[in-house]
């Protein structure tokens, strides 16, 4: 029958040479049955004209039925394929590469507890379950850093691939693998074998590959390094640009103005060692005067109505620790929530890994937390002896190098050893559905050429990520640490994007250090682009663990970090300044912690969910001052705005109009002043944005309160007119197109949009693939509860080592990347509502045994 559904293949691997794995190619399309010949009108219709209408209707009806059957059959076939990519989670599976059986138990949320007889088999099984639930995500992560997305996506990602390919992370990943010691290599090999076995265990390839028209390619051991490089790009990928922007400011603005707008810190600083910095004094009119057309050309200024609020979100996190002397029962505790972009599937994968602690197998070792699909390690969590959490350290891990071209040859550049020729390498970017593109990468002995500065000089990048020391399996060592001292040393030796490593042990002690490699700079601090041509400025390897900054057992029993400056003095010189956060969030966490006595896990969650608008308090006061009686008399509409501001609730609540008004007032004023003060720099680089520099906040507040006439927006007569104009623009936005101010709530602005990458390209899939959109409390920055439409806390946890059964952990979305899985979104509600779920996996409801093929045959 022509309308019958085509039979779904029993195994997608049968069409791909048995393994189901081959280089990505365009999938062959099914040929639809032809209706032109099968349902052609019979000749008799020509001879029996009186019955033609009757026969036409019969034919149309028949064709309609057949079309419905065809569509229904195709849908059944598609659903059959889709269900075929659901993982097997019960029973037994024989797998090549294991030395002994491994048991995978999943709880009601799909969180696995994996029990193996050795760490290598455990790595295999971790790769297996990662591939079962998240292979497409892993594929995107490795392709992202390798600059190979266009091979499966097409021309839309060519620009992104060209930008990333300059780093040659594919080659770097191979070097990481080649330099790995025997133990790490065995774990990476086992993990890769497990990934490929897990993928091959599916009856159909993951659904994304059908939509893209390609097949998955095998996982290679070096691909785990590529996943780590993707995290480098996410966490440090813009640091180079920030340094170049600071260089432009330094070269363009008077020294006093540069120091004022780009200070090392502000009164919002809350380091755990040292004190806050004071905002510098306002430079006088003899230094910089915005009313002078030679200083600020009004033609360069953006009309206030066209300015976009500056999105200051950057990947970050909160973490803190309390020692036994600051908790209710003498236990030390770590709390951690890492802030990242949130998409479907989610970046993290919860797991609990169990294996023998010694050769006799009498003791077991367990580590529980979140893993990063594509790698075999637990990223943050607890092993019963120590618990740890991360925040992005924001130190200085890469430098922009001004390359001095040889005056006698454009093909050469100056080095301490004399002129050298630029090296050139051609890379081919494969493009699905388009022509392959060639990219020529120009490099120096220090790193690749990635840009030119405002003077046209080539800029090379020196980055920890480019060295083999930058990526290793050090986290696998941390998971086995037994003491605070072990954990600190192993963290210092780990090759990873640098993190604030906050750790607690089962004896009630706490500490902080940097996880990741710290370069040893010679001759400069690395804050601005610098020439390395004469050898006086350079990197001289990496610090040894003994040279790392550490804070151990502080007197107050509390440690806190939130992407702002953590240390001062000599420690700060070692870590450097890579663009710290303002510090308001860190200060609020500090104050919450110091006000908490006899801390418990419940207190940790309360602080993580703190949405009090401490940072905006003073801006609310300024707005009330601006909306004076005289201002309201001049425009009565302002009275309603003032009432909203008076009753703002001081929280980023979804139903608060006043919070959104105050925030919009701050953001619009921030954007407008940054546009004016940064205009001399923008004249050299149209993409320059002063507002991207977090610590300009201190200068802007000083200007808005002291109101110097020589630093006003020259389009206004005085500061009061400027402030009132910004307030009016907020009111105009809130009531545009007949809208009511009462509907201008924060929830209508802060509504989640957590999407699958394919639904962005095919919006019709959104309801099927995306998480539900809902208004959530919290703000994009400057308070503990970070929440933006598609970014925020990627997980929240608090745990005391040795007391994991009392800890909590939750994260958005779910364990599975498969939309038909019950675990695709079943963890999402608890995360959105801020409700704790147990740190440890629950009771097992599914049990899968992975067995060596040889043993099963026997």
C-alpha positions in Angstrom: 0.0 0.0 0.0 1.4 3.3 -1.0 0.3 5.0 2.2 1.9 2.6 4.6 4.6 4.0 6.8 8.1 3.1 5.8 9.5 0.6 8.3 11.9 2.1 10.8 15.3 0.5 10.6 16.0 -1.7 13.6 19.4 -0.2 14.0 20.8 3.0 12.6 24.2 1.5 12.6 23.1 -0.9 9.8 23.1 2.0 7.4 26.6 3.2 8.5 28.8 0.3 8.1 28.0 -1.5 11.3 29.4 0.9 13.8 27.0 3.8 13.2 30.0 6.1 13.1 31.6 7.8 10.1 32.8 11.2 9.0 29.9 13.7 9.0 28.3 13.7 5.5 25.0 14.9 4.2 22.4 12.1 4.9 20.6 10.7 1.9 17.0 11.8 1.6 14.1 9.4 1.4 12.4 9.6 -2.0 8.7 10.2 -1.5 6.2 8.1 -3.5 5.2 9.9 -6.7 1.5 10.8 -6.9 1.7 11.9 -10.5 1.6 8.3 -11.8 0.0 6.4 -9.0 -3.1 8.5 -9.0 -3.4 9.7 -12.6 -7.1 10.0 -13.7 -8.3 7.1 -15.8 -9.2 7.6 -19.5 -12.8 6.8 -18.8 -13.3 10.2 -17.4 -12.9 11.7 -20.8 -15.7 9.5 -22.3 -18.2 9.9 -19.4 -18.4 13.6 -19.1 -21.7 13.6 -17.1 -20.0 11.7 -14.2 -16.8 13.7 -14.3 -17.5 15.8 -11.1 -18.4 12.6 -9.2 -15.3 10.9 -10.2 -13.1 13.9 -9.5 -14.5 14.1 -6.0 -13.8 10.4 -5.5 -10.2 10.9 -6.7 -9.7 13.9 -4.5 -11.1 12.1 -1.5 -9.0 9.1 -2.2 -5.9 11.2 -2.6 -6.7 13.1 0.6 -7.0 9.8 2.5 -3.7 8.6 1.0 -2.0 11.9 1.8 -3.2 11.7 5.4 -1.9 8.1 5.6 1.4 9.2 4.1 1.8 12.0 6.7 0.7 9.7 9.5 3.0 7.0 8.4 5.9 9.5 8.1 5.1 10.8 11.6 5.0 7.2 13.0 8.3 6.5 11.3 9.8 9.7 12.7 8.6 8.9 16.2 10.0 5.4 15.8 13.4 6.8 14.9 13.2 9.3 17.7 12.3 6.7 20.3 15.2 4.6 18.9 17.7 7.1 20.2 16.4 6.8 23.8 19.0 5.0 25.9 18.7 1.6 27.5 18.7 2.1 31.2 17.8 -1.4 32.4 19.2 -4.8 31.8 22.7 -5.7 30.5 24.9 -4.5 27.7 28.1 -6.1 26.5 30.8 -3.6 25.8 34.4 -3.9 24.4 36.9 -2.1 26.6 35.8 -3.0 30.1 37.9 -5.2 32.4 35.1 -5.9 34.8 31.3 -5.3 35.1 30.1 -1.8 35.9 26.7 -1.1 37.5 24.8 2.1 36.5 21.9 2.9 38.8 19.6 5.8 38.0 17.2 7.5 40.4 13.9 9.1 39.8 15.5 12.1 38.2 17.8 10.0 36.0 20.9 10.8 38.1 23.3 7.9 37.8 25.4 6.3 40.5 28.1 4.4 38.7 30.0 1.6 40.5 33.1 0.2 39.0 36.0 -2.0 40.2 38.6 0.5 39.1 38.9 4.1 37.9 39.6 3.2 34.3 36.4 1.2 34.0 34.6 4.1 35.8 35.9 6.5 33.1 34.5 4.1 30.4 31.1 4.0 32.0 31.0 7.8 32.5 31.6 8.2 28.8 28.9 5.6 28.1 26.2 7.4 30.1 27.3 10.8 28.8 26.9 9.6 25.2 23.6 8.0 26.0 22.1 11.2 27.3 24.2 14.1 25.9 26.2 13.2 22.8 25.0 16.0 20.6 26.0 18.5 23.3 29.4 17.0 23.5 29.8 17.1 19.8 29.0 20.9 19.7 31.5 21.5 22.5 34.4 19.8 20.7 33.4 21.4 17.3 33.0 24.8 18.9 36.7 25.0 20.1 38.0 23.2 17.0 36.3 25.7 14.7 34.4 22.8 13.0 30.8 23.7 13.5 30.2 24.6 9.8 30.9 20.9 8.9 27.5 20.0 10.4 25.6 23.3 10.5 26.6 25.0 7.2 27.5 28.6 6.2 25.8 30.2 9.2 28.7 29.3 11.5 31.6 30.0 9.1 32.4 33.4 10.7 32.5 31.8 14.2 34.7 29.0 13.0 37.1 31.4 11.4 37.4 33.4 14.6 38.1 30.3 16.7 40.3 28.3 14.2 43.1 30.9 14.7 43.8 29.3 18.0 44.4 25.8 16.4 42.9 24.1 19.4 42.5 20.8 17.5 46.3 20.6 17.2 46.7 21.8 20.8 44.3 19.0 21.9 46.6 16.4 20.2 49.6 17.9 22.0 47.7 17.7 25.4 47.1 14.0 24.7 50.7 13.3 23.7 52.0 15.0 26.9 49.6 13.2 29.2 51.1 10.7 31.6 50.2 7.0 31.4 47.4 7.2 34.0 45.7 10.2 32.4 46.0 8.7 28.9 44.4 5.4 30.1 41.5 7.4 31.5 41.0 9.5 28.4 41.2 6.4 26.1 38.7 4.5 28.3 36.4 7.5 28.4 36.5 7.8 24.6 35.8 4.1 24.2 32.9 4.4 26.5 31.5 7.4 24.6 31.6 5.4 21.3 30.1 2.3 23.0 27.3 4.4 24.5 26.5 6.0 21.1 26.6 2.7 19.4 24.2 1.2 21.9 21.4 3.5 20.7 19.0 2.0 18.1 19.0 5.4 16.3 21.4 8.3 16.2 20.5 11.3 18.3 17.6 13.2 16.7 19.6 16.4 16.1 21.6 14.6 13.4 18.4 13.7 11.4 17.4 17.4 11.5 20.9 18.5 10.4 21.2 15.7 7.8 24.5 14.4 9.0 25.9 11.4 11.0 27.9 11.6 14.2 31.6 11.0 14.1 33.5 8.9 16.6 34.8 10.4 19.8 38.6 10.7 20.1 40.6 10.9 23.3 41.8 14.4 22.4 38.2 15.6 22.1 38.0 15.8 25.9 40.7 18.5 25.7 38.6 20.3 23.1 35.7 20.4 25.5 38.1 22.1 28.0 39.1 24.5 25.4 35.5 25.4 24.8 35.3 26.3 28.5 38.4 28.5 28.0 36.6 30.3 25.2 33.5 30.8 27.3 35.2 31.9 30.5 38.3 33.8 29.1 37.5 34.3 25.4 36.9 38.0 25.7 39.8 38.9 28.0 42.1 39.8 25.2 39.5 42.2 23.8 39.1 43.9 27.2 42.9 44.4 27.4 42.9 45.9 23.9 40.1 48.3 24.9 42.0 49.4 28.0 45.0 50.0 25.8 42.9 52.3 23.6 41.7 54.2 26.7 45.2 54.5 28.0 46.5 55.9 24.8 43.6 58.2 24.0 42.5 59.8 27.3 44.6 62.0 29.6 46.3 59.9 32.4 44.1 61.4 35.1 41.0 60.6 33.1 42.1 57.1 32.4 42.8 56.5 36.2 39.4 57.9 37.0 37.4 55.8 34.5 39.5 52.6 34.9 40.5 52.3 38.5 41.8 49.1 40.1 38.7 48.9 42.3 35.9 50.8 43.9 34.2 51.1 47.3 32.2 48.0 46.3 35.3 45.8 46.7 35.0 43.1 49.3 38.2 41.0 49.2 38.9 38.3 51.7 42.4 39.6 52.1 43.1 43.4 52.1 40.7 46.3 51.8 38.6 48.1 49.2 40.0 50.7 46.9 38.7 54.3 46.8 37.4 55.8 43.7 39.9 58.4 42.4 39.0 62.1 42.5 37.2 63.7 39.6 39.8 65.3 37.1 39.4 69.0 36.7 38.3 70.9 33.6 42.0 71.5 32.7 42.3 67.8 32.2 39.1 66.9 30.4 36.1 69.0 29.5 33.1 67.4 27.7 31.9 70.9 26.7 35.0 71.4 24.6 34.3 70.2 21.0 37.9 69.1 20.7 37.4 66.7 23.6 33.9 65.5 22.8 32.4 65.8 19.3 28.7 65.8 19.7 28.5 64.3 16.2 30.1 61.1 17.7 27.4 60.8 20.3 24.5 58.4 19.9 21.0 59.9 20.4 19.9 58.9 23.9 16.8 57.2 22.5 19.0 54.9 20.3 21.3 53.8 23.1 21.0 50.1 24.1 21.4 49.3 27.7 24.7 47.7 28.3 24.5 43.9 28.9 27.1 43.5 31.6 26.6 39.8 32.2 29.8 37.8 32.1 30.3 34.2 33.0 30.9 34.1 36.7 29.7 32.5 39.9 29.2 32.7 43.6 31.0 30.5 46.1 31.8 30.6 49.7 32.8 28.4 52.7 32.2 28.5 56.4 34.4 26.7 58.8 33.4 24.5 61.7 33.6 27.4 64.1 30.9 29.3 62.1 28.4 26.5 61.7 25.7 25.2 64.0 27.4 21.8 64.6 31.1 22.3 63.8 31.0 21.0 60.2 32.7 23.0 57.5 30.5 23.7 54.5 30.9 24.9 50.8 28.2 26.6 48.8 28.5 27.2 45.1 26.4 28.4 42.2 28.2 28.9 38.8 26.7 31.5 36.4 26.8 30.6 32.8 24.6 30.7 29.7 21.8 28.3 30.1 20.6 26.2 27.2 19.1 22.8 26.4 20.5 20.4 27.1 22.1 21.8 30.2 25.9 22.2 30.5 26.3 20.0 33.6 25.4 16.4 34.2 24.9 15.2 37.7 26.6 11.9 38.8 27.9 10.0 41.7 31.0 7.8 41.0 32.0 4.9 43.2 35.1 2.7 43.0 37.5 0.8 45.4 39.6 3.0 47.6 42.5 0.6 47.8 43.9 -2.5 46.2 42.0 -4.8 48.6 38.7 -3.2 47.7 37.6 -3.2 51.3 37.0 0.6 51.3 35.1 2.5 48.6 35.7 6.0 47.3 32.7 8.1 46.2 32.7 11.5 44.5 29.4 13.2 43.8 28.6 16.5 42.0 28.3 17.7 38.5 30.4 16.5 35.5 31.0 18.2 32.2 29.9 15.9 29.3 32.9 15.3 27.2 35.2 14.9 30.2 35.5 12.1 32.8 35.9 14.3 35.9 33.5 15.7 38.5 33.9 19.5 38.2 32.5 20.6 41.6 31.2 18.4 44.4 32.4 16.4 47.4 34.2 13.1 48.0 33.4 12.7 51.7 36.8 14.2 52.8 36.8 17.5 50.9 34.1 19.5 49.1 34.9 22.3 46.6 33.3 24.9 44.4 34.4 27.3 41.6 33.9 30.8 40.5 35.7 32.4 37.5 38.8 34.0 39.0 39.0 37.0 36.5 42.8 37.2 37.0 45.1 37.9 34.1 45.6 34.7 32.1 46.3 36.1 28.6 48.2 39.1 27.2 47.9 41.2 24.1 51.4 41.6 22.6 52.2 44.6 20.3 54.1 43.1 17.4 56.8 45.4 16.0 57.1 44.7 12.3 60.6 44.7 10.8 61.1 48.0 9.1 62.9 46.3 6.2 60.3 43.5 5.6 56.6 43.2 6.3 57.0 39.5 6.4 59.2 39.7 9.6 58.9 41.1 13.1 61.3 42.0 15.9 62.2 39.6 18.7 64.8 39.6 21.4 66.9 37.3 19.1 66.5 39.6 16.1 64.0 39.7 13.2 62.0 36.5 12.5 59.7 35.7 9.7 56.0 35.3 10.5 54.9 31.7 10.3 51.8 31.0 8.1 49.6 28.0 8.1 46.5 27.3 5.9 43.5 25.8 7.5 40.5 24.4 5.6 37.0 25.0 7.1 34.6 22.4 5.8 31.2 23.8 5.1 28.1 21.6 4.8 26.1 22.7 1.8 28.7 25.2 0.7 32.3 25.6 -0.5 35.1 24.8 1.9 36.9 27.9 3.0 40.6 28.5 3.4 42.0 30.4 6.4 45.6 31.5 6.6 46.8 31.8 10.2 49.7 34.2 10.8 51.7 33.5 13.9 54.6 34.7 16.0 56.8 32.8 18.5 54.5 34.1 21.2 51.2 33.2 19.6 48.9 33.9 16.6 48.1 37.4 15.2 44.4 38.0 16.1 43.9 41.7 15.5 45.4 45.2 15.0 45.3 48.0 17.6 44.0 51.5 17.0 47.4 52.4 15.5 47.3 49.6 13.0 49.9 47.5 14.8 49.5 43.7 14.7 48.5 42.2 18.0 49.5 38.6 19.0 47.9 36.8 21.9 49.8 34.9 24.6 47.3 32.7 26.5 47.5 30.0 29.0 45.1 28.0 26.8 47.7 27.8 24.1 50.1 25.8 26.3 49.9 22.1 27.1 50.1 23.2 30.8 46.7 24.9 30.3 44.8 21.6 30.0 45.3 18.4 31.9 43.3 15.9 34.0 44.2 17.6 37.3 40.5 17.6 38.4 40.7 13.8 38.4 43.4 14.2 41.1 41.3 16.6 43.1 38.5 14.1 43.4 40.8 11.8 45.4 42.1 14.5 47.8 42.0 13.5 51.5 43.1 16.7 53.2 42.8 20.4 52.7 46.5 20.6 51.9 46.2 17.9 49.2 43.3 19.6 47.6 45.1 23.0 47.5 48.2 21.5 45.9 46.3 19.5 43.3 44.2 22.5 42.4 47.3 24.5 41.8 48.6 21.8 39.4 45.4 21.5 37.5 45.3 22.6 33.9 41.9 24.4 33.6 40.5 27.8 33.1 41.6 29.6 36.3 39.0 29.4 39.1 38.6 30.6 42.6 38.9 27.3 44.3 37.0 27.3 47.7 37.4 24.1 49.7 36.3 22.6 53.0 37.4 19.4 54.7 35.9 16.9 57.0 37.8 18.4 60.0 36.0 21.7 59.8 38.7 23.7 57.9 38.3 25.9 54.9 40.7 27.6 52.3 40.9 29.5 49.1 43.4 29.3 46.2 43.6 29.5 42.4 42.8 26.3 40.5 44.7 26.5 37.2 48.1 27.6 36.0 49.4 31.1 36.8 51.9 32.6 34.4 55.1 34.1 35.8 55.4 37.6 34.3 58.6 39.4 34.0 58.9 43.2 33.6 55.3 44.3 33.6 51.8 43.6 35.1 50.1 42.5 31.9 47.1 44.9 32.2 47.8 46.7 28.9 49.1 45.6 25.5 52.9 45.6 25.5 55.7 44.9 23.1 57.9 41.9 23.8 60.4 42.8 21.1 63.4 43.6 23.4 62.9 40.7 25.9 62.3 43.0 28.9 58.6 41.8 29.0 57.9 38.1 28.9 56.4 35.1 30.5 58.9 32.9 32.3 56.9 29.6 32.7 54.4 29.0 35.4 54.3 29.2 39.2 54.9 26.2 41.4 52.2 25.4 43.9 54.4 26.8 46.7 54.2 30.2 45.1 50.5 30.4 44.7 48.4 32.7 46.8 46.3 30.9 49.5 44.1 31.9 52.3 43.7 29.1 54.9 41.5 29.1 57.9 40.7 32.8 58.1 40.0 34.2 61.6 36.4 34.9 61.0 35.8 31.4 59.7 34.4 32.6 56.3 35.5 32.8 52.7 33.6 34.3 49.8 34.2 35.0 46.1 32.0 36.3 43.3 34.3 37.1 40.3 35.5 40.3 42.0 38.9 41.0 43.5 39.7 38.5 46.2 43.1 39.5 47.4 45.4 42.5 47.6 49.1 43.4 47.6 51.6 40.8 46.6 48.8 38.2 46.1 47.1 40.6 43.6 50.3 41.1 41.8 50.6 37.3 41.3 47.0 36.8 40.1 46.8 40.0 38.1 43.8 42.0 36.9 41.9 40.4 34.0 38.8 42.6 34.4 37.3 42.0 37.8 33.6 42.3 38.5 32.4 45.5 40.2 32.2 43.7 43.6 28.7 44.6 44.6 27.5 41.0 44.5 30.6 39.8 46.4 30.0 42.5 49.0 26.4 41.5 49.5 27.4 37.9 49.9 30.1 38.9 52.5 27.6 40.9 54.5 25.0 38.1 54.4 27.6 35.6 55.6 28.9 37.8 58.3 25.4 38.3 59.6 24.8 34.6 59.7 25.6 32.8 62.9 25.7 29.0 63.3 25.2 28.5 59.6 23.3 25.6 58.1 22.5 24.4 54.5 19.3 26.3 54.7 21.2 29.5 55.3 23.4 28.8 52.2 20.3 28.5 50.0 18.8 31.7 51.5 22.0 33.6 50.5 22.1 32.1 47.0 18.5 33.2 46.5 19.0 36.7 47.9 17.4 39.2 45.5 17.6 42.3 47.6 18.6 45.3 45.5 21.4 46.6 47.8 23.4 47.9 44.8 20.5 50.0 43.4 19.5 51.5 46.7 21.5 54.7 46.2 20.2 55.0 42.6 16.6 54.7 43.9 17.4 57.6 46.2 18.9 59.7 43.3 15.8 59.0 41.2 13.4 60.1 44.0 15.5 63.3 44.4 15.2 63.9 40.6 11.4 63.4 40.7 10.9 66.4 42.9 7.7 68.3 43.5 8.8 70.9 41.0 9.4 68.1 38.4 6.0 66.6 39.0 4.3 70.0 38.7 6.0 70.5 35.4 4.8 67.0 34.2 2.1 65.3 36.3 2.9 62.0 34.7 6.0 61.9 36.8 4.0 61.5 39.9 2.9 58.0 39.0 6.6 57.2 38.3 7.6 58.5 41.7 5.0 56.3 43.5 6.3 53.2 41.7 9.9 54.2 42.8 8.8 54.8 46.4 7.1 51.4 46.6 9.8 49.5 44.8 10.2 46.8 47.5 14.0 46.9 47.3 14.0 43.4 45.6 14.2 42.1 42.1 10.7 40.6 42.4 8.8 39.6 39.3 5.8 41.8 40.2 7.9 44.9 41.1 7.4 47.9 38.8 9.6 50.1 40.9 12.6 47.8 40.7 12.4 47.8 36.9 12.1 51.6 36.8 15.1 52.1 39.1 17.2 49.6 37.1 16.2 51.2 33.8 17.1 54.6 35.2 20.5 53.4 36.2 21.1 51.5 32.9 20.0 54.4 30.7 22.1 56.9 32.6 25.0 54.5 32.6 24.9 54.0 28.9 24.5 57.7 28.1 27.4 58.9 30.3 29.6 56.1 29.0 28.8 57.1 25.4 29.9 60.7 26.2 33.0 59.9 28.3 34.1 57.2 25.9 33.6 59.2 22.7 37.3 60.0 22.2 38.0 56.3 22.2 35.0 55.5 20.0 36.4 57.9 17.4 39.2 55.4 16.9 37.1 52.2 17.3 33.4 52.3 16.6 33.0 49.1 18.6 34.5 50.6 21.7 32.2 50.5 24.8 33.3 52.2 28.0 30.3 50.6 29.7 31.7 47.1 29.3 34.3 48.1 31.9 32.6 47.2 35.2 34.5 49.5 37.5 33.4 52.6 35.7 30.5 52.5 38.1 32.4 54.2 40.8 33.2 57.1 38.5 29.7 57.5 37.3 28.2 57.6 40.8 30.7 60.2 41.8 29.7 62.3 38.7 26.0 62.0 39.4 26.4 63.1 43.0 29.0 65.8 42.7 27.7 67.0 39.3 30.8 68.7 37.8 29.7 71.0 35.0 32.8 70.2 32.9 31.8 66.5 32.6 28.2 66.7 31.7 26.6 65.4 28.5 27.1 68.6 26.4 23.6 68.3 25.0 22.1 69.3 28.4 22.3 72.6 30.2 22.9 71.1 33.7 22.9 67.8 35.5 19.3 68.1 36.8 18.1 68.4 33.2 20.1 65.3 32.3 18.8 63.2 35.2 15.2 64.3 34.5 15.6 63.6 30.8 16.7 60.0 31.6 13.8 59.6 34.1 11.4 60.8 31.4 12.9 58.3 28.9 12.1 55.5 31.3 8.5 56.7 31.7 8.2 57.0 27.9 9.5 53.4 27.5 7.1 52.1 30.1 4.0 53.8 28.6 4.8 53.4 24.9 2.1 52.4 22.6 -0.6 53.0 25.2 0.9 50.6 27.8 0.2 51.1 31.5 3.0 51.8 33.9 1.5 49.1 36.2 2.4 46.5 33.6 6.1 47.6 33.5 7.0 44.8 35.9 10.4 43.2 36.3 9.0 39.8 35.5 7.9 41.0 32.1 11.5 41.9 31.4 13.2 39.0 33.2 11.4 36.1 31.6 13.4 33.0 30.8 14.3 31.9 27.3 16.1 28.7 27.8 16.4 27.2 24.3 17.8 24.2 22.4 20.3 25.4 19.7 18.1 23.9 17.0 14.9 25.7 18.1 16.7 29.0 17.5 17.1 28.0 13.9 13.6 26.3 13.6 11.2 28.2 15.9 8.4 25.7 15.2 10.3 23.2 17.4 10.4 25.6 20.4 7.5 24.2 22.3 8.9 20.7 22.0 12.6 21.4 22.7 12.7 24.5 25.0 12.1 24.9 28.7 9.0 26.8 29.7 9.3 30.6 29.6 8.5 32.1 33.0 9.3 35.3 34.9 11.9 34.7 37.6 13.3 36.9 40.4 16.9 38.0 40.5 19.0 40.3 38.4 21.6 40.0 35.7 24.3 41.3 38.0 25.1 43.0 41.3 23.1 40.7 43.6 23.6 37.1 44.8 20.6 35.7 42.8 21.8 36.0 39.3 19.1 35.5 36.7 18.7 36.7 33.2 16.5 35.4 30.4 19.0 32.8 29.1 21.7 33.0 31.7 22.0 32.5 35.4 22.9 29.9 38.1 23.8 26.8 36.2 23.5 24.9 39.5 23.2 25.6 43.2 24.7 23.4 45.9 25.8 23.4 49.5 27.5 20.4 51.0 29.6 19.5 54.0 32.2 16.8 53.3 31.2 13.6 55.2 27.6 14.8 55.5 26.6 14.7 51.8 23.2 13.3 52.8 22.3 16.7 54.3 23.4 18.7 51.3 21.4 20.0 48.3 21.9 20.4 44.6 19.7 21.6 41.8 20.1 22.7 38.3 17.9 23.7 35.3 16.5 21.4 32.6 17.2 17.8 33.4 19.7 15.0 33.0 18.7 13.9 29.5 19.1 15.7 26.2 16.3 13.7 24.6 12.9 15.5 24.4 11.0 12.2 24.8 12.8 11.3 28.0 11.1 11.9 31.3 14.3 13.4 32.5 14.5 16.1 29.8 13.0 18.8 32.0 12.0 17.1 35.3 14.6 18.9 37.3 13.7 22.4 36.0 10.9 23.4 38.3 12.9 22.9 41.5 15.7 25.1 40.1 13.3 27.8 38.9 11.4 27.8 42.3 14.6 27.8 44.3 13.7 24.5 46.1 16.5 22.3 47.3 16.8 18.7 46.0 19.1 16.2 47.7 22.8 16.4 46.9 23.1 12.6 46.7 21.2 10.6 44.1 18.0 9.1 45.4 16.8 5.5 45.5 17.7 3.5 42.4 14.7 2.9 40.0 16.7 1.7 37.0 19.7 -0.6 36.9 22.0 -1.2 33.9 25.0 -3.5 34.0 27.8 -3.0 31.5 29.8 -6.2 31.0 33.0 -7.0 29.2 32.0 -8.7 25.9 34.5 -11.5 26.6 32.8 -12.3 30.0 29.3 -12.3 28.5 30.4 -14.7 25.8 31.8 -17.0 28.4 
